C-alpha cells in the first residue's frame, strides 16, 4: 500500500499530474494548496487544505463537492478539506489568498 503524502512538493506533483482530469471531471477553474502543508507545519495527522475556484455559473452541489473531496483523498492518500474560493469567510480570506500555492 502506498504511503500518504508528506510534503507540499508531493501534493503539487500529484495534483499537477491529475490537474486536467480534475478540471474536466469537476469543472474546476483553479486549484491550489494552503494551510499547514504550504507553511511546512503539517503533522502526521494533518489534512490537506485545497482551494478551488469554479465558474460562478457552474458551482457544484454538496454531493458533487463531496465526491471531489473523496477523489482527492484517494489520489493523495490523506484527508482533504476542499474550500471554495468564493465561500471563504471574510476574516480568513486575506491570509488564505496570501499563502495559497496554485497548481
Sine and cosine of phi, psi and omega as CSV:
sin_phi,cos_phi,sin_psi,cos_psi,sin_omega,cos_omega
0.00,0.00,0.68,-0.73,0.00,-1.00
-0.95,0.32,0.53,-0.85,0.05,-1.00
-0.99,0.15,0.37,-0.93,0.05,-1.00
-0.95,0.30,0.35,-0.94,0.00,-1.00
-0.91,0.42,0.51,-0.86,-0.06,-1.00
-0.85,-0.52,-0.19,0.98,-0.05,-1.00
-0.60,-0.80,0.31,-0.95,0.04,-1.00
-0.90,0.44,-0.53,0.85,0.02,-1.00
-0.89,0.45,-0.67,0.74,0.05,-1.00
-0.90,0.44,-0.69,0.72,0.01,-1.00
-0.87,0.49,-0.74,0.68,0.00,-1.00
-0.86,0.51,-0.70,0.71,-0.03,-1.00
-0.88,0.47,-0.70,0.72,-0.01,-1.00
-0.92,0.38,-0.70,0.71,0.00,-1.00
-0.91,0.42,-0.61,0.79,0.05,-1.00
-0.88,0.48,-0.69,0.72,-0.02,-1.00
-0.88,0.48,-0.54,0.84,-0.08,-1.00
-0.94,-0.34,0.16,0.99,-0.09,-1.00
-0.85,0.53,-0.73,0.68,-0.02,-1.00
-0.86,0.51,-0.65,0.76,0.01,-1.00
-0.91,0.42,-0.68,0.73,0.01,-1.00
-0.90,0.44,-0.69,0.73,0.01,-1.00
-0.87,0.49,-0.73,0.68,-0.04,-1.00
-0.93,0.36,-0.73,0.68,-0.11,-0.99
-0.95,0.32,-0.61,0.79,-0.11,-0.99
-0.90,-0.44,0.07,1.00,0.04,-1.00
0.84,0.55,0.68,0.73,0.02,-1.00
-0.99,0.13,0.70,-0.72,0.08,-1.00
-1.00,0.07,-0.70,0.71,-0.01,-1.00
-0.63,-0.78,0.51,-0.86,0.07,-1.00
-0.65,-0.76,0.68,-0.74,-0.01,-1.00
-0.51,-0.86,0.17,-0.99,0.00,-1.00
-0.90,-0.44,0.62,-0.78,0.10,-0.99
-0.57,-0.82,0.06,-1.00,0.06,-1.00
1.00,-0.03,-0.42,-0.91,-0.15,-0.99
-0.86,0.51,-0.58,0.82,0.00,-1.00
-0.90,0.44,-0.66,0.75,0.00,-1.00
-0.93,0.38,-0.62,0.79,-0.02,-1.00
-0.99,0.16,-0.12,0.99,-0.04,-1.00
0.96,0.28,0.39,0.92,-0.05,-1.00
-0.95,-0.31,0.18,0.98,-0.07,-1.00
-0.92,0.38,0.55,-0.84,0.09,-1.00
-0.94,-0.33,0.11,-0.99,-0.02,-1.00
-0.83,0.56,-0.60,0.80,-0.06,-1.00
-0.99,-0.12,0.10,0.99,0.00,-1.00
-0.90,0.43,0.58,-0.81,0.13,-0.99
-1.00,0.00,0.15,-0.99,0.02,-1.00
-0.96,-0.27,0.84,-0.54,0.01,-1.00
-1.00,0.02,0.87,-0.50,-0.03,-1.00
-0.91,-0.42,0.80,-0.60,0.04,-1.00
-0.98,-0.21,0.79,-0.61,0.02,-1.00
-0.81,-0.58,0.51,-0.86,0.10,-1.00
-0.82,-0.57,0.73,-0.69,0.02,-1.00
-0.92,-0.39,0.33,-0.94,0.19,-0.98
-0.88,0.47,0.77,-0.64,-0.04,-1.00
-0.83,0.56,-0.40,0.92,0.02,-1.00
-1.00,0.07,-0.04,1.00,-0.12,-0.99
-0.66,-0.75,0.66,0.75,0.02,-1.00
-0.97,0.24,0.78,-0.62,-0.07,-1.00
-0.95,0.30,0.36,-0.93,0.10,-1.00
-0.98,0.20,0.03,-1.00,-0.05,-1.00
-0.87,0.49,-0.64,0.77,-0.02,-1.00
-0.91,0.42,-0.72,0.70,0.00,-1.00
-0.91,0.42,-0.63,0.78,0.03,-1.00
-0.90,0.43,-0.64,0.77,0.05,-1.00
-0.90,0.43,-0.64,0.77,0.06,-1.00
-0.88,0.48,-0.67,0.74,0.01,-1.00
-0.90,0.44,-0.67,0.74,0.04,-1.00
-0.86,0.51,-0.73,0.69,0.01,-1.00
-0.89,0.45,-0.65,0.76,0.03,-1.00
-0.87,0.50,-0.74,0.68,-0.01,-1.00
-0.91,0.40,-0.60,0.80,0.05,-1.00
-0.90,0.45,-0.62,0.78,0.03,-1.00
-0.92,0.40,-0.68,0.73,0.02,-1.00
-0.89,0.46,-0.72,0.69,-0.12,-0.99
-1.00,-0.03,-0.18,0.98,-0.01,-1.00
0.81,0.58,0.69,0.73,-0.02,-1.00
-0.36,-0.93,0.44,-0.90,0.07,-1.00
-0.88,0.47,0.71,-0.71,-0.03,-1.00
-0.84,-0.54,0.63,-0.78,0.10,-0.99
-0.88,-0.47,0.94,-0.33,-0.01,-1.00
-1.00,-0.01,0.80,-0.61,0.02,-1.00
-0.87,-0.49,0.78,-0.63,0.04,-1.00
-1.00,0.10,0.79,-0.61,-0.08,-1.00
-0.79,0.61,-0.70,0.72,-0.04,-1.00
-0.95,0.32,-0.19,0.98,-0.04,-1.00
-0.97,-0.26,0.13,0.99,-0.01,-1.00
-0.93,0.38,0.71,-0.70,0.06,-1.00
-0.89,0.46,0.68,-0.73,-0.08,-1.00
-0.78,0.62,-0.63,0.78,-0.05,-1.00
-0.95,0.31,-0.24,0.97,0.01,-1.00
-0.97,-0.26,-0.32,0.95,-0.17,-0.98
-0.84,0.55,-0.76,0.65,-0.07,-1.00
-0.85,0.52,-0.73,0.69,-0.01,-1.00
-0.90,0.45,-0.68,0.73,0.00,-1.00
-0.91,0.41,-0.74,0.67,-0.05,-1.00
-0.92,0.39,-0.42,0.91,0.02,-1.00
-0.95,0.30,-0.55,0.83,-0.09,-1.00
-0.97,-0.24,-0.15,0.99,-0.08,-1.00
-0.89,0.47,0.66,-0.75,0.07,-1.00
-0.92,-0.40,0.94,-0.35,-0.02,-1.00
-0.99,0.17,0.53,-0.85,-0.01,-1.00
-1.00,-0.07,0.00,0.00,0.00,0.00
